[in-house]
Amino acid sequence: MLASYKNIFNTSGKLKGFIPEIEKSSQAKIKAFQENKLKEQLRYLHAKSPYYQGVFKNHNILIDKIKTLEDLRNIPFTTKDDLQLHGQEMICVDKSKIIDYVTTSGTLGEPVTFALTDHDLERLAYCEYISFCCADGSADDIYQLITTIDRRFMAGLAYFLGIRKMGAGLVRVGSGISELQWDTIHRIQTNTLITVPSFILKMIDYAEENGIDFRNSSVKKAVCIGESLRNPDFSLNTLAERILEKWNIKLYSTYASTEMEGGFTECGQGLGGHHHPELLITEFVDENDLQVAEGEMGELVITTLGVEGMPLLRFKTGDICNFHSAPCLCGRTTLRIGPIIGRKKQMIKFKGTTLYPPALFDILNNIKEVSSYLVEVYTNEIGTDEILLHIGCESPSGNLEKKIKDYFRAKLRVAPVIKFESVEAVLKMQFAEMSRKAITFIDNRINKGE
């Protein structure tokens, strides 16, 4: 029987700065804790999961032999293709126990449906509660949710549940519409935004155009989702710098996914997203599926702990990052992951240079004449990767094209093809019908990411 998250909170959990005891423990204690949780999850999968029952049988895996985190390496990875092909077989409960259905965004393929039980929603609430505490949150805060809570989107629901568990205030405004965002801030005096960071720039532009004194507003911080704020060395990237040069608020970066039913959130130190060992086991592997050393880039692999509806074992996220194990000044001793530098399948090999889309975004975010953009990669007539930038701006010119290409050559040594379009046309491509978040990258290669 999986542990319950319903009664895990106590009085101290309502205080600012709450840190679960396991997240302040020694590395040895955390490892022993996770190994006990792993055994519990393996027994559950062996009894309840048609898919993993098949994996164990086909690979002659005796779960009683999996006793340590290192023993996990004897179990095959679960991939995104496995989710596409066998998602229904991974559901471990009867339909009568399923409370909520969500889907992945489908960025790299068809969306995958995940089934959540009441237990899973409690776990999700716990995860976001301790994540908001990590980002210096407390019951005294009033959050403004600038993301959708509908359209089968897990994130908006997770934030709602976590803030409710924390006892803080919440206004569900939804994405876009800067006018409504500022009206809400004025009316309710929210102090924390939950949003993609690039939208903060749009809010600033609207405020400047309409005489709103945003610097003296009630907003003091933003929990940022979907886009990175930092470079691999934890310095602020261009997007974060552009926000902070206009608006002196505290920014917290997060990383999460539907598949892991959890995430990693920065504390005030800004040195990586903190791992919650009671929820996830992490691994980092190279191109040959071998474990990488601390500080080296690798693909994040996760095993969920405590998930009832659709647990995953050694799931390859496709996201590339590194990890750090030194204790943090915030008091947590848990592993921290660095910024995601890109998705494995989105790696671009352009004119002899290996790139990931975030590197392109960072350059475009630094060019103020660029109002909106979309990066398209496709296979050219000689079978190699080609990059086309759809640039939305008010005054396209040959000088601006040269400026953009010079920026790319200075940073990456290569310059892509540029196509100027109206700001509205690019925004229409970014916000396609039924999309839950802005699309800034389209992969039209014949063999995507291979």
C-alpha positions as CSV (number, residue, x, y, z in Angstrom):
1,M,0.0,0.0,0.0
2,L,1.4,3.4,-1.0
3,A,1.9,5.9,1.7
4,S,-0.7,8.6,2.1
5,Y,0.0,12.3,1.5
6,K,-3.3,13.4,3.1
7,N,-2.0,13.8,6.6
8,I,1.6,14.6,5.9
9,F,1.2,18.3,6.9
10,N,1.5,19.7,10.4
11,T,1.5,23.1,12.0
12,S,5.1,23.8,10.9
13,G,4.1,23.1,7.3
14,K,2.1,26.4,7.3
15,L,5.2,28.4,8.2
16,K,7.4,30.2,5.7
17,G,10.5,28.3,4.8
18,F,9.0,24.8,5.6
19,I,11.5,22.1,4.5
20,P,10.6,18.3,4.9
21,E,13.0,16.5,7.2
22,I,14.2,14.2,4.5
23,E,15.3,17.2,2.5
24,K,17.6,18.2,5.3
25,S,19.1,14.7,5.9
26,S,22.5,13.3,5.1
27,Q,23.0,11.8,1.6
28,A,23.3,8.3,3.2
29,K,19.9,8.7,4.9
30,I,18.3,10.1,1.7
31,K,19.6,7.1,-0.3
32,A,18.3,4.6,2.3
33,F,15.0,6.3,2.4
34,Q,14.7,6.2,-1.4
35,E,15.7,2.5,-1.6
36,N,12.8,1.6,0.8
37,K,10.4,3.7,-1.3
38,L,11.7,2.0,-4.4
39,K,11.0,-1.5,-3.0
40,E,7.5,-0.4,-2.2
41,Q,6.9,1.0,-5.7
42,L,8.3,-2.1,-7.3
43,R,6.0,-4.3,-5.3
44,Y,3.1,-2.1,-6.4
45,L,4.1,-2.3,-10.1
46,H,4.5,-6.0,-9.9
47,A,1.0,-6.4,-8.5
48,K,-0.8,-3.7,-10.5
49,S,0.8,-2.7,-13.7
50,P,0.2,-4.9,-16.8
51,Y,3.0,-3.1,-18.7
52,Y,5.7,-3.5,-16.0
53,Q,4.6,-7.1,-15.3
54,G,5.5,-7.7,-18.9
55,V,8.8,-5.9,-18.6
56,F,9.8,-7.9,-15.5
57,K,8.8,-11.2,-17.1
58,N,10.4,-10.5,-20.5
59,H,13.7,-9.4,-19.0
60,N,13.8,-12.0,-16.2
61,I,13.8,-9.4,-13.5
62,L,13.1,-10.5,-9.9
63,I,12.0,-7.4,-8.1
64,D,13.3,-8.8,-4.8
65,K,16.8,-8.5,-6.3
66,I,16.4,-4.8,-6.8
67,K,17.6,-3.5,-3.4
68,T,19.7,-0.4,-4.1
69,L,19.5,2.6,-6.4
70,E,22.4,1.1,-8.3
71,D,20.3,-2.1,-8.9
72,L,17.8,0.0,-10.9
73,R,20.3,-0.1,-13.8
74,N,19.3,-3.8,-14.3
75,I,15.8,-2.6,-15.4
76,P,15.2,-1.3,-19.0
77,F,14.4,2.4,-19.5
78,T,10.8,3.5,-20.2
79,T,10.8,5.9,-23.2
80,K,8.3,8.3,-24.7
81,D,7.7,5.8,-27.4
82,D,6.7,3.3,-24.8
83,L,4.2,5.8,-23.4
84,Q,2.8,6.3,-26.9
85,L,2.4,2.6,-27.6
86,H,1.5,1.2,-24.2
87,G,0.1,4.1,-22.1
88,Q,-3.1,2.2,-21.3
89,E,-1.2,-0.8,-20.0
90,M,0.6,1.4,-17.6
91,I,-2.5,2.4,-15.7
92,C,-2.6,0.5,-12.4
93,V,-6.1,1.2,-11.1
94,D,-9.7,0.5,-12.1
95,K,-11.4,3.4,-13.9
96,S,-13.6,3.9,-10.9
97,K,-10.6,5.2,-8.9
98,I,-9.5,7.7,-11.6
99,I,-10.4,11.3,-10.5
100,D,-8.7,13.3,-13.2
101,Y,-7.3,12.8,-16.7
102,V,-4.5,15.0,-18.1
103,T,-2.4,14.9,-21.2
104,T,1.2,15.8,-22.1
105,S,1.6,18.8,-24.4
106,G,2.6,16.6,-27.3
107,T,5.7,18.7,-28.2
108,L,7.6,15.7,-29.5
109,G,4.6,13.5,-30.7
110,E,1.0,12.7,-29.9
111,P,-0.1,13.7,-26.4
112,V,-0.2,10.9,-23.9
113,T,-3.0,10.6,-21.4
114,F,-2.3,10.2,-17.7
115,A,-4.8,9.0,-15.2
116,L,-4.7,10.4,-11.6
117,T,-6.4,9.1,-8.5
118,D,-7.4,11.0,-5.4
119,H,-4.1,9.8,-3.9
120,D,-2.2,11.2,-6.9
121,L,-3.9,14.6,-6.6
122,E,-2.9,14.7,-2.9
123,R,0.7,13.9,-3.9
124,L,0.6,16.6,-6.6
125,A,-0.6,19.1,-4.0
126,Y,2.2,18.1,-1.6
127,C,4.8,18.4,-4.4
128,E,3.7,21.9,-5.3
129,Y,3.2,23.0,-1.7
130,I,6.8,22.2,-0.8
131,S,7.9,23.6,-4.2
132,F,6.3,27.0,-3.4
133,C,7.8,26.9,0.1
134,C,11.2,26.3,-1.6
135,A,10.5,29.5,-3.7
136,D,10.1,31.5,-0.4
137,G,6.3,31.1,-0.5
138,S,4.0,31.2,2.5
139,A,0.3,31.4,3.5
140,D,0.6,35.2,3.5
141,D,1.2,35.3,-0.2
142,I,-1.5,36.0,-2.9
143,Y,-0.6,34.2,-6.2
144,Q,-1.8,35.2,-9.6
145,L,-2.1,32.2,-11.8
146,I,-1.2,33.2,-15.4
147,T,-1.6,29.8,-17.0
148,T,-4.5,27.7,-18.0
149,I,-6.1,25.3,-15.5
150,D,-8.2,23.7,-18.3
151,R,-7.4,22.0,-21.6
152,R,-6.2,18.8,-19.8
153,F,-3.2,20.8,-18.5
154,M,-1.7,19.3,-15.3
155,A,0.5,22.3,-14.4
156,G,-2.4,24.8,-13.7
157,L,-4.2,22.2,-11.6
158,A,-1.0,21.4,-9.7
159,Y,-0.4,25.0,-8.8
160,F,-4.0,25.5,-7.7
161,L,-3.8,22.4,-5.4
162,G,-0.4,23.3,-4.0
163,I,-1.3,26.9,-3.1
164,R,-4.6,25.8,-1.6
165,K,-2.6,23.3,0.5
166,M,-0.3,26.1,1.6
167,G,-3.2,28.2,2.7
168,A,-2.2,31.2,0.5
169,G,-4.5,33.3,-1.7
170,L,-4.9,32.6,-5.4
171,V,-6.5,34.3,-8.4
172,R,-7.0,32.2,-11.5
173,V,-6.6,34.7,-14.3
174,G,-5.3,32.5,-17.1
175,S,-2.8,33.2,-19.8
176,G,-2.5,36.4,-21.8
177,I,-4.5,39.6,-21.7
178,S,-2.1,42.1,-20.1
179,E,-4.9,44.5,-19.3
180,L,-6.7,41.9,-17.2
181,Q,-3.5,40.9,-15.4
182,W,-2.8,44.5,-14.4
183,D,-6.5,45.1,-13.4
184,T,-6.2,42.0,-11.2
185,I,-3.0,43.2,-9.6
186,H,-4.7,46.6,-8.9
187,R,-7.9,45.1,-7.5
188,I,-6.5,42.2,-5.4
189,Q,-2.9,43.3,-4.6
190,T,-1.4,40.0,-5.7
191,N,2.3,39.8,-4.8
192,T,3.4,36.7,-6.8
193,L,3.0,35.8,-10.4
194,I,3.0,32.3,-11.8
195,T,3.8,32.6,-15.5
196,V,6.2,32.0,-18.4
197,P,8.9,34.7,-18.0
198,S,8.6,36.0,-21.5
199,F,5.0,37.1,-20.7
200,I,6.4,39.3,-17.9
201,L,8.1,41.4,-20.7
202,K,4.7,41.8,-22.4
203,M,3.2,42.9,-19.1
204,I,6.0,45.5,-18.7
205,D,5.5,46.8,-22.3
206,Y,1.7,47.2,-21.7
207,A,2.4,49.0,-18.4
208,E,4.8,51.4,-20.0
209,E,2.4,52.1,-22.9
210,N,-0.5,52.7,-20.5
211,G,1.1,54.7,-17.8
212,I,0.9,51.9,-15.1
213,D,3.4,52.4,-12.3
214,F,4.4,48.7,-12.3
215,R,7.6,49.2,-10.3
216,N,5.6,50.3,-7.3
217,S,2.9,47.6,-7.7
218,S,2.1,44.9,-5.1
219,V,4.1,42.3,-7.2
220,K,7.4,41.4,-5.6
221,K,8.2,38.0,-7.2
222,A,7.4,35.6,-10.0
223,V,7.6,31.8,-10.1
224,C,8.6,31.2,-13.7
225,I,7.5,28.1,-15.7
226,G,8.2,26.7,-19.2
227,E,11.3,28.8,-20.0
228,S,14.7,28.9,-18.3
229,L,16.0,31.9,-16.5
230,R,19.6,30.8,-16.2
231,N,22.7,29.7,-18.1
232,P,24.4,26.4,-17.2
233,D,26.7,28.3,-14.7
234,F,23.6,29.7,-13.0
235,S,24.2,33.2,-14.2
236,L,21.0,34.9,-15.4
237,N,20.3,34.5,-19.1
238,T,19.2,37.2,-21.5
239,L,15.5,36.8,-20.8
240,A,15.9,37.2,-17.0
241,E,18.3,40.1,-17.5
242,R,15.7,41.9,-19.7
243,I,13.0,41.5,-17.1
244,L,15.2,42.6,-14.2
245,E,16.6,45.7,-15.9
246,K,13.0,47.0,-16.0
247,W,11.4,45.5,-13.0
248,N,13.2,44.6,-9.7
249,I,11.3,41.6,-8.7
250,K,12.6,38.2,-7.4
251,L,12.5,35.5,-10.1
252,Y,12.4,31.7,-9.3
253,S,12.9,29.2,-12.0
254,T,11.1,25.8,-12.1
255,Y,11.2,22.6,-14.2
256,A,8.5,20.0,-14.3
257,S,6.7,17.6,-16.6
258,T,3.4,15.7,-16.7
259,E,5.2,12.4,-16.8
260,M,7.0,12.8,-13.5
261,E,4.0,14.3,-11.7
262,G,6.5,16.5,-9.9
263,G,9.2,19.0,-10.5
264,F,12.2,20.9,-9.4
265,T,12.1,24.5,-8.0
266,E,14.8,27.0,-7.2
267,C,15.2,28.4,-3.7
268,G,16.3,32.0,-3.1
269,Q,19.9,31.1,-3.7
270,G,19.2,30.6,-7.4
271,L,21.6,27.6,-7.8
272,G,19.4,25.0,-9.4
273,G,16.1,23.2,-8.9
274,H,15.8,21.3,-5.7
275,H,15.1,17.6,-5.9
276,H,12.3,16.1,-3.7
277,P,13.6,12.6,-2.8
278,E,10.2,11.5,-1.4
279,L,8.7,11.9,-4.9
280,L,11.3,11.1,-7.5
281,I,14.5,9.0,-8.0
282,T,16.8,10.7,-10.5
283,E,19.5,9.4,-12.8
284,F,21.6,11.2,-15.5
285,V,22.8,9.3,-18.5
286,D,25.0,10.0,-21.6
287,E,24.4,9.0,-25.2
288,N,25.4,5.4,-24.4
289,D,23.0,5.3,-21.4
290,L,25.9,5.3,-18.9
291,Q,25.7,7.4,-15.7
292,V,27.4,10.8,-16.0
293,A,29.5,12.4,-13.3
294,E,28.4,15.4,-11.3
295,G,28.6,18.6,-13.3
296,E,28.5,16.7,-16.7
297,M,25.6,17.1,-19.1
298,G,23.3,14.1,-19.3
299,E,19.7,13.1,-20.0
300,L,17.5,13.2,-16.9
301,V,15.9,9.8,-16.1
302,I,13.2,9.6,-13.4
303,T,11.4,7.0,-11.4
304,T,8.3,8.2,-9.7
305,L,7.7,7.3,-6.0
306,G,4.2,7.2,-4.5
307,V,2.3,7.5,-7.8
308,E,-0.8,5.3,-7.8
309,G,-2.5,5.8,-11.2
310,M,0.3,5.6,-13.7
311,P,3.8,5.2,-12.1
312,L,6.9,5.2,-14.3
313,L,10.1,3.3,-13.9
314,R,13.4,4.7,-15.3
315,F,11.6,7.1,-17.6
316,K,13.9,9.0,-20.0
317,T,12.6,12.6,-20.1
318,G,14.7,13.6,-23.1
319,D,15.8,16.7,-21.2
320,I,19.5,17.5,-21.0
321,C,21.0,19.0,-17.8
322,N,23.6,18.4,-15.1
323,F,23.3,17.9,-11.3
324,H,25.0,19.2,-8.2
325,S,25.1,17.5,-4.8
326,A,26.7,20.1,-2.4
327,P,24.3,21.2,0.4
328,C,22.6,24.5,-0.3
329,L,22.7,27.5,2.0
330,C,18.9,27.3,2.2
331,G,19.2,24.3,4.5
332,R,18.4,21.6,1.9
333,T,20.9,18.8,1.3
334,T,19.1,17.4,-1.7
335,L,20.5,17.1,-5.2
336,R,20.0,20.2,-7.4
337,I,19.6,20.1,-11.2
338,G,21.0,22.8,-13.5
339,P,19.0,24.6,-16.2
340,I,17.7,22.5,-19.0
341,I,19.9,23.2,-22.0
342,G,17.5,21.5,-24.4
343,R,15.7,18.3,-25.3
344,K,17.7,15.4,-26.8
345,K,15.4,15.1,-29.8
346,Q,15.5,18.8,-30.5
347,M,19.3,18.9,-30.9
348,I,20.3,20.7,-34.1
349,K,23.4,20.0,-36.1
350,F,23.8,23.3,-38.1
351,K,26.8,23.9,-40.3
352,G,29.0,21.8,-38.1
353,T,27.8,23.3,-34.8
354,T,25.6,21.4,-32.3
355,L,22.8,23.6,-31.0
356,Y,19.7,23.4,-28.8
357,P,16.7,25.7,-29.3
358,P,17.1,27.6,-25.9
359,A,20.5,28.9,-27.2
360,L,18.7,30.5,-30.1
361,F,15.9,31.9,-27.9
362,D,18.5,33.5,-25.7
363,I,20.0,35.5,-28.6
364,L,16.6,36.5,-29.9
365,N,15.5,37.7,-26.5
366,N,18.4,40.0,-26.4
367,I,17.4,41.9,-29.6
368,K,14.9,44.5,-28.6
369,E,13.6,45.1,-32.2
370,V,12.4,41.5,-32.2
371,S,8.8,41.6,-30.9
372,S,8.0,37.9,-31.5
373,Y,9.7,34.9,-33.1
374,L,9.4,31.3,-34.0
375,V,12.4,29.0,-34.8
376,E,11.8,26.4,-37.6
377,V,14.3,23.7,-38.3
378,Y,13.9,21.5,-41.5
379,T,15.9,19.2,-43.7
380,N,17.5,21.0,-46.7
381,E,18.1,19.6,-50.2
382,I,21.4,18.0,-49.2
383,G,19.9,16.3,-46.2
384,T,21.3,18.4,-43.4
385,D,19.6,20.6,-40.8
386,E,18.6,24.1,-41.8
387,I,17.3,26.9,-39.5
388,L,14.7,29.5,-40.5
389,L,13.8,32.3,-38.1
390,H,10.3,33.8,-38.4
391,I,10.8,37.3,-37.0
392,G,7.9,39.5,-36.1
393,C,8.9,43.2,-35.8
394,E,7.5,46.6,-36.5
395,S,10.3,47.9,-38.9
396,P,12.1,45.1,-40.8
397,S,15.2,46.2,-42.7
398,G,18.4,45.0,-44.1
399,N,20.3,46.6,-41.2
400,L,18.2,44.6,-38.7
401,E,18.7,41.4,-40.6
402,K,22.5,42.1,-40.5
403,K,22.3,42.9,-36.8
404,I,20.5,39.6,-36.0
405,K,22.9,37.6,-38.1
406,D,25.9,39.3,-36.4
407,Y,24.5,38.4,-33.0
408,F,24.3,34.8,-34.0
409,R,27.8,34.7,-35.5
410,A,29.2,36.3,-32.4
411,K,27.5,33.8,-30.0
412,L,27.3,30.6,-32.0
413,R,29.6,31.2,-35.0
414,V,26.7,30.4,-37.5
415,A,23.8,32.5,-38.8
416,P,20.4,31.1,-39.8
417,V,18.1,32.2,-42.6
418,I,15.7,35.1,-41.5
419,K,12.2,35.7,-42.7
420,F,10.5,39.0,-41.5
421,E,6.8,38.8,-40.9
422,S,4.2,40.9,-39.1
423,V,4.1,40.6,-35.3
424,E,0.5,39.4,-35.6
425,A,1.4,36.7,-38.1
426,V,4.2,35.3,-35.8
427,L,1.9,35.4,-32.7
428,K,-0.7,33.5,-34.6
429,M,1.8,30.8,-35.4
430,Q,2.9,30.8,-31.7
431,F,-0.6,30.4,-30.3
432,A,-2.1,27.8,-32.6
433,E,-5.6,26.6,-32.0
434,M,-5.9,24.4,-28.9
435,S,-2.3,25.1,-27.8
436,R,-1.8,25.4,-24.1
437,K,1.4,27.5,-24.3
438,A,3.3,29.5,-26.8
439,I,5.1,27.5,-29.5
440,T,8.5,28.9,-30.2
441,F,10.1,25.9,-32.0
442,I,8.8,23.8,-34.9
443,D,10.7,20.7,-36.0
444,N,10.0,19.9,-39.7
445,R,13.0,17.6,-40.2
446,I,12.5,14.4,-42.1
447,N,14.3,12.4,-39.3
448,K,13.6,14.5,-36.3
449,G,16.4,14.6,-33.8
450,E,18.1,11.5,-35.1
